[in-house]
Amino acid sequence: MFVTQQDASDGTSGKAAQKRRRRSFLEIWKETFTKAEEAKSRQHFAHTDDQAFNTLLKFLGENLFNVIVRENLQGANWITQHKYPTPPRNLQEMYHDKNLIVGMRFNILTQVLIIDLDRGSLYHPYNDFPEYRRLLGILEDMGLVGVEVVQSSFSEGIHLYIPLPKPVPSWLAAHALYVVLSKAKFRIVKGHLEIFPNRKGYSPDTIINYNGIRLPLQPGTGSYVLDSLTLAPVHGNLNLFVKHLKHHARRQDMVAFRQVMEGAYEDFGVSSSGFVKGRNGSAAEWHNDLLVRLSQGWTGDAQTNDLVFEAVKEAYVFQKLDGEELVERTAAYMRSLPGYKQYCGHQHNLEQRVRDWLKSTKNLGYYPYTGEYRPRSSSPHYGSTVALTSAAGHEDGRKHNPANAARVKESRSRLAHVERLIRKGIREKSITGIPQTISGVMDFLSKIAKEELGTGFSRAFLQKYKESIERLRRFAERCREKIARERERVAAEKPSVERPEPAPVEESLAFCGKAGADKGAQSSMAKGITGNRDNNEGGGHHESVSEVPQLSLHERINLYRSSRTILRYTGRVASNLVQVLFSKSTSSRFQCRSIEPGDLVQLTDEVHSREDRDGMVCVKLVQEPPGEQWLGSIFVQVDKLVPV
């Protein structure tokens, strides 16, 4: 299987190996932990009385130097506190200050990785949900299966928190994440996708810090935990967030992730412009170097993973082996190398180690070498290979099948017909309840096809036309939103049959402004408000309703709040973490509560930070659930509230 004589004795391989002599992954790993221990021994800070906050700092590496902070205002600039460190207790005080936003930079070691997707990102789930799912799939292939999704702020950007059970060197983790995502065709640029800790440069003259990132779930910043798939708000409780981080950390496959880190460090570099490139030079030199390293076998302890990785690359790339055949032949070859019985600590599970490294090798983008340039696949699925076999018909060697081509053409025609039927039904409002996910739309298409044409579509067939189905889903969503806006307009114009006791006329008119009073607005408003009680036909009420929309946003909010106007909520389901006092308990607890479309609500005295700018107001139900008293509120847009 492996060539060990002629190539291993070639003198050119020694020159190439000497030219590319770098510290091994294990050496770098140990040096980084040593530096971290030395740095930690020089820091002595008292922790806070909040265990959840202490654990959050631990996940982020407890770098209390160069903390970043800014005012909680739109357009405010970040300021780095570089003159002195910020002890945990001071950092906690800044964290709970609603007028500030605080962030931290990563340390030498980290126990969490974070991916930042802005609202306008190509990969934000609101913009391209399949790409978002593909990103999660890439992380799973790296062994990172546990992810906690957090909305970072009111801007609706999201942070993917990837906790780890133990700290790892920050720059090795950042390099591995950058290499794998880049090779998976993700654009790692600011505004689309950012990695924390980031890939940072090196300078012998000055210290270059990692980029800073805001701390999660800070009060008054619009940050809360989301469901990873539906993206519905779940909670904003730091204790629960840290508990979930610990749970996700236990789920990670650290053996696989460490293999990815090692492979990325050994075989891939990144240019100054951000392009990922191999470190191995020509294929002939690389193959020769692999054989030289393998021919020496074991010379000490803790070398099994390195040797297995080299052997798997040689077998997969140059011998074109795969699957169990590769596992069996590679394991047999490893047992024949010098030092195996004396130093190999994985003799009992050598085959499993080969399987693990084969998976990591594929995830890092290796492919069987054919002696010529391999065109990359345009498929969005990462790690797939493209065969170079040429034959009449298809590029991958399959023969052209006329019967199969006719079936595909007929299926395409049926799919186009069903899509036209659904679009027509949506326009005529005869078809409602279109699912909001692309997977649900696929099931809906197949169901309609069975009802109209007698046969549906397979999921494999529909996957090939995801772009067309995604356009259909977006069309249905636009129509749904248009109908909702029309209903809101009708509801706002429809006269109500009952109205709560209004506030005194003088108090309500305080928000109408002096100019309105000069033009007779006072008498009109007074007549409209009092007329609802004196006139059984409600003529005065119609005049009051026509006057309210003329008020400014700020005046309308103050009028609703001061008069305790009962309002009907017409938006989507709004959820938040609310402090609830139960009738059978003397202490309150934070619970996730929501407001459904059609619920009757009132504005509370609490003022939202975006009230003046975006019309965000705090409300709670007029009739709270039995046995509950809400001590907090849920924030919604005032435009989604209609007086009843």
C-alpha positions in Angstrom: 0.0 0.0 0.0 2.5 2.6 1.1 5.9 3.2 -0.7 8.6 3.2 2.0 11.9 2.5 0.2 12.8 4.6 -2.8 10.9 7.8 -2.0 11.8 7.7 1.7 15.5 7.9 0.9 15.3 10.7 -1.6 17.5 13.6 -0.4 15.2 16.3 -1.8 12.6 15.5 0.8 14.9 16.4 3.6 15.5 19.8 2.1 11.8 20.5 1.7 11.1 19.3 5.2 13.9 21.5 6.6 12.7 24.5 4.7 9.2 24.1 6.0 10.3 23.2 9.6 7.7 24.5 12.0 6.8 23.8 15.5 4.4 20.8 15.7 0.8 21.2 16.8 1.6 19.5 20.1 4.4 21.9 20.8 2.2 24.9 20.1 -0.5 23.5 22.2 1.7 23.0 25.2 3.4 26.4 24.8 0.1 28.2 24.7 -1.2 26.6 27.9 2.1 27.4 29.6 1.8 31.1 28.7 -1.8 31.1 29.9 -0.8 29.7 33.3 2.0 32.3 33.6 -0.4 35.1 32.7 -3.1 33.9 35.1 -0.6 33.7 38.0 -0.1 37.4 37.7 -3.8 38.3 38.0 -5.6 38.5 41.3 -9.2 39.7 41.2 -12.1 39.1 43.5 -15.1 37.4 41.8 -18.7 38.8 42.0 -21.5 37.4 44.0 -23.3 36.3 40.8 -22.1 32.8 39.9 -23.7 33.0 36.4 -21.7 36.2 35.6 -18.5 34.6 36.9 -19.1 31.5 34.7 -19.8 33.8 31.6 -16.4 35.5 32.2 -14.7 32.1 32.5 -16.2 31.0 29.1 -14.8 34.1 27.5 -11.3 33.7 28.9 -11.4 36.2 31.8 -9.5 38.9 29.9 -10.1 41.9 32.1 -7.7 44.1 30.1 -8.8 46.3 27.2 -12.5 46.0 28.0 -14.6 47.9 25.5 -17.6 50.1 26.5 -19.9 52.6 24.9 -23.1 54.5 25.6 -26.4 52.8 24.9 -27.2 55.2 22.1 -27.4 54.8 18.4 -24.2 55.7 16.7 -22.1 55.8 19.9 -18.5 54.8 19.5 -16.7 52.0 21.4 -14.0 53.1 23.8 -11.2 50.7 24.9 -10.2 51.0 28.6 -6.5 50.3 28.0 -5.0 52.2 30.9 -6.0 49.7 33.6 -7.9 46.4 33.9 -11.6 46.3 34.8 -12.1 43.9 37.8 -15.1 41.5 37.6 -17.2 43.5 40.1 -16.8 46.8 38.2 -17.5 44.9 35.0 -20.7 43.5 36.6 -21.8 47.0 37.6 -21.3 48.2 34.0 -23.1 45.2 32.6 -26.3 46.0 34.6 -26.1 49.7 33.8 -28.9 50.3 31.1 -27.1 53.4 29.9 -23.9 51.5 28.9 -23.0 48.5 26.6 -19.9 46.6 27.7 -17.8 44.1 25.8 -14.6 42.0 26.2 -11.7 40.8 24.2 -10.6 37.2 24.1 -7.7 35.8 26.0 -4.9 33.4 25.2 -7.3 30.5 25.9 -11.0 30.5 25.2 -13.9 28.2 26.2 -16.4 29.6 23.7 -16.4 30.4 20.0 -18.8 33.0 18.6 -20.1 33.6 15.0 -21.6 37.0 14.3 -24.3 37.3 11.6 -25.5 40.9 11.0 -29.1 41.5 10.0 -28.0 42.3 6.4 -25.7 39.2 6.2 -25.9 36.8 3.3 -26.2 34.0 5.9 -28.7 35.5 8.4 -31.6 33.1 8.6 -34.1 35.9 7.7 -32.2 36.4 4.4 -31.2 32.9 3.5 -32.4 30.2 5.8 -30.9 27.3 3.8 -27.4 28.9 4.1 -27.9 29.4 7.8 -28.8 25.7 8.1 -25.7 24.8 6.0 -23.5 26.8 8.4 -24.9 24.8 11.4 -24.2 21.6 9.4 -20.6 22.6 8.8 -20.2 23.2 12.6 -21.6 19.8 13.3 -19.1 18.2 10.9 -16.3 19.8 12.9 -17.7 18.2 16.1 -19.4 21.4 17.3 -23.0 20.2 17.6 -24.1 22.4 20.6 -25.0 26.0 19.6 -26.9 28.7 21.5 -28.4 31.4 19.4 -28.6 35.0 20.8 -30.0 38.2 19.3 -27.2 40.6 20.0 -29.2 43.9 20.0 -32.3 45.6 18.6 -30.7 45.6 15.2 -31.7 41.8 15.0 -28.1 40.6 14.4 -27.4 37.2 15.9 -24.5 35.6 17.7 -24.0 31.8 17.6 -22.4 30.8 20.9 -20.4 27.5 20.6 -19.3 26.6 24.1 -16.5 24.0 24.7 -16.0 21.7 27.7 -12.4 22.8 28.2 -10.4 25.8 27.2 -8.4 25.7 23.9 -5.8 28.0 22.4 -7.8 30.9 20.9 -5.7 31.4 17.8 -5.7 27.7 16.9 -9.5 27.6 17.2 -9.9 30.8 15.2 -7.5 29.5 12.5 -9.4 26.2 12.2 -12.8 27.9 12.1 -11.6 30.3 9.4 -10.0 27.6 7.3 -13.0 25.3 7.3 -15.6 28.0 6.7 -13.5 29.6 4.0 -13.2 26.2 2.2 -16.9 25.8 2.6 -17.3 29.0 0.5 -18.5 31.3 3.3 -17.4 34.9 3.1 -15.8 35.8 6.4 -16.0 39.6 6.2 -17.4 42.3 8.5 -21.1 42.8 8.0 -21.8 39.3 6.8 -19.9 36.7 9.0 -17.4 37.4 11.7 -15.5 34.9 13.9 -14.7 35.4 17.6 -11.9 35.0 18.5 -10.8 36.4 15.2 -7.7 35.6 13.1 -5.2 38.3 14.3 -1.9 39.3 13.0 1.5 39.1 14.7 3.9 41.9 15.4 7.3 41.5 17.3 7.1 45.2 18.3 3.6 45.5 19.7 0.8 43.4 21.2 -2.2 42.9 18.9 -5.4 42.2 20.7 -8.3 40.1 19.6 -11.4 41.9 18.5 -13.9 42.8 21.2 -17.5 41.6 21.4 -20.4 42.8 23.5 -21.6 40.7 26.4 -24.9 38.9 25.9 -28.3 39.6 27.5 -27.4 43.1 28.8 -30.5 44.9 30.1 -31.9 47.5 27.8 -30.0 46.4 24.7 -32.5 44.1 23.0 -30.5 41.0 23.5 -32.2 37.7 24.3 -31.9 34.0 23.6 -33.6 32.7 20.4 -34.7 29.2 19.3 -32.0 27.9 17.0 -34.4 27.0 14.2 -37.6 29.1 14.6 -35.7 32.1 15.9 -38.6 32.9 18.3 -37.5 34.8 21.5 -37.1 32.3 24.4 -35.8 34.3 27.3 -33.3 36.9 28.6 -32.2 35.2 31.8 -28.4 35.0 32.3 -28.6 32.1 34.7 -30.5 30.0 32.2 -28.2 31.1 29.4 -25.1 29.9 31.3 -26.9 26.7 32.2 -27.5 26.0 28.5 -23.9 26.8 27.6 -22.8 24.1 30.1 -25.2 21.7 28.5 -24.1 22.4 25.0 -20.4 22.2 26.0 -20.9 18.6 27.2 -22.4 17.7 23.8 -19.3 18.8 21.7 -17.1 16.2 20.1 -13.7 17.5 21.2 -11.8 14.7 19.7 -13.1 15.6 16.2 -12.6 19.4 16.8 -9.0 18.9 18.0 -8.3 16.9 14.9 -9.7 19.7 12.8 -7.5 22.3 14.6 -4.5 20.1 14.1 -5.2 19.5 10.4 -5.8 23.2 9.8 -2.6 24.2 11.5 -0.4 21.6 9.9 -1.6 21.9 6.3 -3.2 25.2 5.7 -2.1 28.8 6.0 -3.9 32.1 5.3 -2.5 34.9 3.2 -2.4 38.5 4.2 -5.5 39.1 2.0 -7.4 36.3 3.7 -7.1 33.5 1.2 -6.6 29.9 2.5 -3.7 28.1 0.9 -2.0 24.8 1.4 1.4 24.6 3.1 2.6 21.5 1.2 4.0 22.9 -2.1 3.8 20.5 -5.1 1.9 17.2 -4.8 5.1 15.2 -5.4 7.0 17.0 -2.6 4.1 16.6 -0.2 3.7 12.9 -1.0 7.4 12.4 -0.4 7.4 14.2 2.9 4.4 12.2 4.1 6.3 9.0 3.4 9.5 10.2 5.1 7.6 11.0 8.3 5.7 7.7 8.2 8.8 5.6 7.6 10.3 6.6 10.9 7.3 5.3 12.9 7.0 6.0 16.6 10.0 7.4 18.4 8.2 8.3 21.7 4.8 8.7 23.4 1.9 10.9 22.2 2.6 10.5 18.5 -0.3 8.2 17.4 -2.7 10.9 16.3 0.0 12.7 14.2 1.0 9.4 12.5 -2.5 8.3 11.9 -3.4 11.6 10.3 -0.4 11.4 8.0 -1.3 7.8 7.0 -4.9 8.6 6.3 -4.0 11.6 4.1 -1.6 9.4 2.1 -4.2 6.7 1.7 -7.1 8.9 0.9 -5.3 11.4 -1.4 -2.7 9.4 -3.2 -3.9 5.8 -2.9 -7.5 6.9 -3.5 -8.9 4.6 -0.8 -12.0 5.3 1.2 -14.4 3.7 3.7 -13.7 0.5 5.5 -11.1 -0.5 2.9 -9.0 2.5 3.9 -9.5 1.8 7.6 -8.4 -1.8 7.4 -5.3 -1.2 5.1 -4.2 1.9 7.1 -4.5 0.1 10.4 -2.5 -2.9 9.1 0.2 -0.5 7.8 0.4 1.4 11.1 1.0 -1.9 13.0 4.0 -2.6 10.8 5.8 0.7 11.6 8.7 0.9 14.0 7.9 1.6 17.6 4.2 0.6 17.3 4.2 -2.0 20.1 6.4 0.1 22.4 4.9 3.6 22.1 1.4 3.4 20.5 -1.2 4.0 23.2 -4.2 3.3 20.9 -3.5 -0.3 20.0 -7.0 -1.3 21.4 -8.9 1.2 19.2 -6.6 1.9 16.3 -9.3 1.3 13.6 -11.6 3.9 15.4 -8.8 6.5 15.4 -8.4 5.9 11.6 -12.2 6.5 11.1 -12.1 9.7 13.1 -9.2 11.1 11.2 -10.8 10.1 7.9 -13.8 12.2 8.7 -11.6 15.1 9.7 -9.6 14.8 6.6 -12.7 15.1 4.4 -14.0 18.0 6.5 -10.7 19.9 5.8 -11.3 19.6 2.1 -8.8 16.9 1.0 -9.7 15.0 -2.1 -8.2 12.1 -4.1 -5.3 13.4 -6.3 -5.6 12.6 -10.0 -2.5 14.3 -11.3 -4.4 17.3 -12.7 -6.3 20.3 -11.5 -9.6 19.3 -9.8 -12.5 21.6 -10.6 -14.4 22.6 -7.5 -18.0 21.6 -7.2 -20.6 24.3 -7.2 -22.8 22.3 -4.8 -23.5 24.0 -1.5 -22.7 20.8 0.4 -19.2 21.0 1.9 -16.7 18.1 1.5 -18.2 16.6 -1.6 -15.9 15.3 -4.3 -16.2 15.6 -8.1 -15.2 12.6 -10.1 -13.0 13.4 -13.1 -14.0 10.3 -15.1 -15.0 11.4 -18.6 -17.5 9.4 -20.6 -20.2 10.0 -23.1 -23.2 11.6 -21.4 -22.3 13.1 -18.0 -19.1 14.4 -16.4 -19.2 11.8 -13.7 -19.3 8.9 -16.2 -23.0 8.1 -16.1 -24.5 7.1 -19.5 -27.3 9.3 -20.9 -30.7 7.6 -20.2 -33.5 8.9 -22.5 -36.3 7.3 -20.4 -35.0 8.9 -17.2 -34.7 12.3 -18.9 -38.3 12.1 -20.1 -39.5 11.3 -16.5 -37.5 14.3 -15.2 -39.0 16.6 -17.8 -42.5 15.4 -16.9 -41.9 16.0 -13.2 -40.6 19.5 -13.9 -43.8 20.2 -15.8 -46.0 19.0 -13.0 -44.0 21.0 -10.5 -44.4 24.2 -12.5 -48.2 23.5 -12.9 -48.7 23.0 -9.1 -46.7 26.2 -8.4 -49.0 28.2 -10.8 -52.1 26.7 -9.0 -50.8 27.7 -5.6 -49.8 31.3 -6.7 -53.3 31.7 -8.3 -55.0 30.4 -5.1 -52.9 32.8 -2.9 -53.9 35.8 -5.1 -57.6 34.8 -4.9 -57.3 34.1 -1.2 -58.7 30.6 -1.8 -55.4 29.0 -0.4 -54.3 30.1 3.0 -52.0 28.6 5.7 -48.9 28.3 3.5 -46.0 27.0 5.7 -43.3 29.6 6.6 -40.4 27.2 6.2 -39.0 25.8 2.9 -39.4 22.3 4.2 -43.0 22.9 5.0 -43.6 24.4 1.5 -42.1 21.2 0.0 -44.6 19.0 1.9 -47.4 21.4 0.9 -46.4 21.2 -2.8 -46.4 17.4 -2.7 -49.8 17.4 -0.9 -51.4 19.7 -3.5 -49.9 17.6 -6.3 -51.5 14.4 -4.9 -54.8 16.1 -4.7 -54.8 17.7 -8.1 -52.7 15.3 -10.2 -52.9 12.1 -8.3 -49.1 11.9 -7.5 -46.7 13.9 -5.4 -43.0 14.6 -5.5 -40.1 13.0 -3.7 -38.1 15.1 -1.3 -34.9 14.4 -3.3 -36.6 15.8 -6.4 -37.8 18.9 -4.6 -34.4 19.5 -3.1 -33.1 20.1 -6.7 -35.5 23.0 -7.1 -35.1 24.7 -3.7 -34.5 28.1 -5.4 -37.9 28.0 -7.2 -39.6 26.8 -4.0 -38.0 29.5 -2.0 -39.3 32.1 -4.4 -42.8 30.6 -3.9 -42.4 30.8 -0.1 -41.4 34.4 -0.3 -44.3 35.2 -2.5 -46.7 33.6 0.0 -45.1 35.6 2.8 -45.5 38.9 1.0 -49.1 38.2 0.3 -49.6 37.2 4.0 -48.1 40.5 5.1 -50.2 42.4 2.7 -53.4 40.8 4.0 -52.4 41.5 7.6 -51.8 45.2 6.8 -55.2 45.4 5.1 -56.9 43.9 8.1 -55.1 46.3 10.4 -56.3 49.2 8.3 -59.9 47.9 8.4 -59.7 47.3 12.1 -58.3 50.9 12.7 -61.2 52.4 10.7 -63.9 50.2 12.1 -65.9 52.0 14.9 -65.8 50.3 18.3 -68.9 49.4 20.2 -67.4 50.1 23.7 -64.8 52.3 25.0 -63.1 52.5 28.4 -63.6 55.4 30.7 -61.6 58.3 29.2 -59.3 60.6 31.0 -60.3 64.2 31.7 -60.6 66.4 28.6 -58.0 68.8 29.8 -55.4 66.1 30.4 -55.9 64.5 26.9 -55.7 67.8 25.2 -52.3 68.5 26.7 -50.7 66.4 23.9 -52.5 68.0 21.0 -50.2 71.1 21.0 -50.9 74.8 21.1 -51.4 75.1 17.3 -54.3 72.6 17.3 -56.0 74.4 20.1 -55.8 77.8 18.2 -57.6 76.3 15.2 -60.5 74.9 17.2 -59.1 71.4 17.8 -60.0 71.7 21.5 -63.7 72.1 20.9 -63.7 69.3 18.4 -61.8 66.9 20.7 -63.9 67.8 23.7 -67.1 67.2 21.7 -65.8 63.9 20.4 -64.7 62.5 23.8 -67.7 63.6 25.8 -70.1 62.8 23.0 -69.6 59.1 23.3 -71.2 59.2 26.8 -74.0 61.6 26.0 -75.0 60.4 22.5 -76.4 56.9 22.2 -75.6 56.9 18.5 -71.9 57.4 19.1 -71.5 60.4 16.8 -69.0 62.1 19.1 -66.9 58.9 19.2 -66.4 59.0 15.4 -64.9 62.5 15.6 -62.5 61.5 18.4 -61.2 58.6 16.4 -60.5 60.8 13.4 -58.5 63.2 15.5 -56.2 60.7 17.2 -54.2 59.6 14.1 -53.3 63.3 13.5 -51.3 63.3 16.7 -47.5 62.7 16.5 -46.1 59.4 17.6 -44.9 60.7 20.9 -48.3 62.4 21.6 -50.2 59.3 20.7 -48.1 57.1 23.0 -48.6 59.5 25.9 -52.3 59.7 25.3 -52.6 55.9 25.3 -50.5 55.7 28.5 -52.2 58.5 30.5 -55.8 57.5 29.6 -55.1 53.7 30.1 -56.6 53.1 26.7 -57.5 49.5 26.0 -55.7 48.4 22.7 -55.9 45.4 20.5 -52.6 43.9 19.4 -52.5 43.1 15.7 -48.8 42.0 15.2 -47.1 38.7 15.3 -46.6 36.8 18.5 -44.4 38.8 20.9 -42.5 37.0 23.7 -40.2 38.2 26.5 -39.0 37.2 29.9 -41.5 38.6 32.5 -41.3 38.8 36.2 -44.4 37.0 37.4 -45.9 36.9 41.0 -48.1 33.8 41.5 -51.1 33.9 43.8 -49.9 30.9 45.8 -46.4 32.3 46.3 -44.8 35.2 48.1 -41.8 35.5 45.7 -41.8 36.3 42.0 -40.1 34.4 39.3 -39.0 35.2 35.7 -41.2 33.3 33.2 -41.4 33.4 29.4 -44.7 35.0 28.5 -46.2 36.1 25.1 -48.9 38.3 23.6 -50.9 36.8 20.8 -52.6 38.7 17.9 -56.0 39.9 19.0 -55.1 40.2 22.7 -56.3 43.3 24.6 -53.4 45.2 26.2 -52.6 48.4 27.9 -49.4 50.5 28.0 -47.4 50.4 31.2 -45.5 53.2 32.8 -42.2 51.6 31.8 -40.5 53.5 29.0 -38.6 51.6 26.3 -35.3 52.9 25.1 -36.5 52.9 21.5 -39.9 54.5 22.2 -39.1 57.9 20.6 -37.2 56.5 17.7 -39.1 53.4 16.6 -42.3 53.5 18.6 -41.4 50.5 20.8 -43.7 50.5 23.9 -44.1 48.3 26.9 -47.5 46.6 27.3 -49.1 43.9 29.4 -52.4 42.1 29.1 -55.6 43.7 30.3 -56.7 40.4 31.8 -53.7 38.5 33.1 -53.7 34.7 33.3 -55.5 33.3 36.3 -53.3 33.3 39.4 -50.7 35.5 37.9 -49.7 39.1 38.4 -47.2 40.5 35.8 -44.6 42.7 37.4 -42.9 43.3 34.0 -44.0 43.9 30.5 -43.6 42.9 26.9 -42.3 45.3 24.2 -44.2 45.8 20.9 -44.5 48.5 18.2 -47.2 51.0 18.9 -48.2 50.8 15.2 -49.4 47.3 15.9 -51.9 48.6 18.6 -55.4 49.6 17.7 -57.9 51.3 20.1 -61.0 49.2 20.8 
